[in-house]
């Protein structure tokens, strides 16, 4: 299992509760390179579908045995795509006996969504 942590850019406080959007300030070169790795992981249709299947699963997690039949790809290819999503910090997993169970990392997805915002929501 990968324990690599995603570095989220544009955060305005230590806990990431409030993120500056893409329009807040230009990215530094190193920030852009790091963020590009995450978006590259999302740039493949298979990985995007896998993330969607995992994130939308009732109960919050799904067995790899339930993911593989949805694709016309070999099991090693699916495992490779899942590994890239894990390395990007978008999902995590745990082995339970023979099977591996995956779940989305909501905080990471929320921070990416916050980064892409162009403006703050209007206060009511």
N, C-alpha and C positions, 0 to 999 in steps of 0.2 A: 504494500500500500504506500502511496505517495503521501508524505507529510509536508510537502512543499507548500508554502503559504503564498497566496496571491498578494502582490503589492498593489493596493488600490490608490489611484492617483487623484489629486484634486480634493482630498479630504480637508475639511476645515477644523476638525477637532479630533482628539485622540481616539474616541470610540467610533468614529465614522458616522455618527448620527446625522450629520449635516454635510453634504458634499457640494462642492462648487461644481457647477455644470461646465460643459464644454465651452460655453461662451464666456466664462468667468475670466480666463487668462490663457494665453498660448502655452502649450506644453513645452517643457524642456526636451531636448533630444533624447535623454535617457528615459524620461517618463513616457515619451511616445513609443520608444522601442519596447518597453515593458508592457505597455497597454496593447500594443500591436500583437504581442504573443497571445494574449487572451482572445482578442477578436479573430486572430487567425484560427484558433481552435473552433470558433463559432462559424468560420467561413466555409465549412464543408457541410453539404446537405445531410450526410449520414450522421455527423456529430450533432448537428442542429436538431435532427429528428430524435436522436438518442436523448439529448438533454431535455427536449420537450416531453418525451415519454416518461423519463425519470421524474421530472418536476411535477408532472400532472398526475402521477400515480396516487391513488387513494392510500392513505396510511403513510405516505411520504417516502417509501422505499420500494424497490423492485428487484427481483432476482434476475440475474443475467440470463437464466433459462427462459424468462418471459420476454426478454428483449430480442434475443437472437432470431427467433422465428419470424419476426416482423420484417426481416431484411433478406434479400437474395445474395447474402455474403457469407463467407465462411466464419466459423467461430473465432479463429485467430484474428481475422480482420476486424470483427466487432470488438474484440479485446483490445486491439491496437487503438481504435477510435476512443474507447472508454479510457484508456491510459492517457491519451492526449487531453481529454476533458479533465481528468484528475490532475494532471500536471499543470493545467491552467487554473486550477482551484475552483472549477465550476461544479464538480461533483466529488463525492468521497465514497468509500466502500468499506465493507467488512466481510471477511470470509467466514462462513458458517458451515462447517463440514465440507461437503463437496462444492457448494455453491457460493457465489459472491453476490452480495446485496449492495445496491447503489442508492444513493440519495443525493438530491441537489443541495447546494450550499446557498440558502436564501440570502444570507448577508452579502455574499459576493455578487449575486445577481442584482440585488437592490442597489449596491454601490455602483455597479456598471450602469444601471438605469439612471441613477442620480447623476453620474458623470455626463450622460448623454442629454440631460435636460438643458434647454436653452434659457429657461427662466424659472424663478421660484414661483410656487403656486400663490395665488392671491389669498390674502387672509380674509376670513368671513367676518 
